[in-house]
Each structure stands twice: as C-alpha cells, then as structure tokens.
Amino acid sequence: MAMYWDITEIKVQNDTSIWVRFQDGVEGVVQFLPTAFRGVFAGLREPDAFRLARIEDGVLTWPGELDLAPDAMHAAIAAHGKWVLD
C-alpha cells in the first residue's frame, strides 16, 4: 500500500543535493551539508557514490543498504521546501 510520503521521482542535482517528489505531489530538495557525510554516509562523500541514488519501495536509497527516512523527509520538505542533513 502506497503511503503519501512514498517517493515517486528523484533527480540528483549535484554532489550534495537531490530533488524529490512524493506520492502526494509534495516536492523539494534533500541537501547534505559536509558534516552529514559521516558514519554510514561517509562513502557518499564521493560524487560517483552519491549519484547512485535511487528509489526502492518508495524510499531514497543507495547501494549498501543506505536510506533516508521518507516520513521525516516529507515533513521537512512540506514545511520548508528543503530537508537539510547535517
């Protein structure tokens, strides 16, 4: 069952940001600040790795089982047009 926060489309904008559109039509940008590239996300510092972003079951993911919470992303983008990760 699709949820309103399921992601339906993405476009990698550059090495640190991705435009997303949700099932309910909300759209905006996920922006990684340099400090967000730590821990499990450290490998995404590499532009080629960051650009491997894809949608899997309505979730923004990368190889290696990395993903971002779509409900939190939706809430931030609906409120501010952007979700900034730091």
C-alpha positions in Angstrom: 0.0 0.0 0.0 1.5 3.3 -1.1 1.9 6.0 1.6 1.7 9.7 0.9 5.4 10.0 1.8 6.5 7.4 -0.8 8.9 9.0 -3.2 8.0 8.7 -6.9 10.7 10.6 -8.6 14.3 11.9 -7.9 16.9 14.0 -9.7 20.4 14.2 -8.4 21.1 18.0 -8.7 24.8 17.9 -7.8 27.2 16.2 -5.5 25.3 17.1 -2.3 21.6 17.5 -3.2 18.7 15.6 -4.7 15.3 16.9 -5.8 12.5 14.5 -4.8 8.7 14.3 -5.5 6.4 12.4 -3.2 3.2 10.4 -3.9 1.0 13.3 -2.8 2.8 15.8 -5.0 5.0 17.5 -2.4 8.4 18.2 -3.9 11.6 19.7 -2.7 15.3 19.2 -2.1 17.3 17.0 0.2 20.6 18.8 0.9 23.6 17.1 2.6 25.9 19.5 4.4 29.5 18.4 4.6 29.0 17.3 8.2 26.3 14.8 7.1 28.9 12.7 5.3 30.0 10.7 8.3 29.3 7.3 9.8 27.4 5.1 7.3 27.0 8.0 4.9 30.8 8.7 4.7 31.1 6.9 1.4 28.6 9.3 -0.2 31.2 12.0 0.0 32.4 10.5 -3.3 30.4 12.1 -6.1 30.1 8.9 -8.0 28.7 7.1 -5.0 26.3 9.9 -4.2 25.0 9.8 -7.8 23.9 6.2 -7.3 20.8 7.4 -5.5 17.7 5.5 -6.5 14.1 4.8 -5.3 13.4 1.5 -3.8 9.9 0.8 -2.4 9.2 4.5 -2.2 12.4 5.2 -0.3 15.5 7.2 -1.3 18.3 4.6 -1.2 21.9 4.0 -2.2 23.8 0.7 -2.6 25.0 -0.8 0.7 21.5 -0.6 2.3 21.7 3.1 2.9 18.5 5.0 3.0 16.8 8.1 4.4 13.5 8.1 6.4 10.8 9.2 3.9 8.3 10.4 6.5 10.8 12.8 8.2 12.0 13.9 4.7 8.3 14.6 3.7 7.6 16.5 6.9 10.6 18.8 6.4 10.1 19.4 2.7 6.3 20.1 3.2 7.2 22.6 5.9 10.3 24.2 4.4 10.7 23.1 0.8 14.0 21.5 1.8 15.4 18.9 4.2 18.9 19.8 5.3 21.0 17.0 6.7 24.0 17.9 8.9 
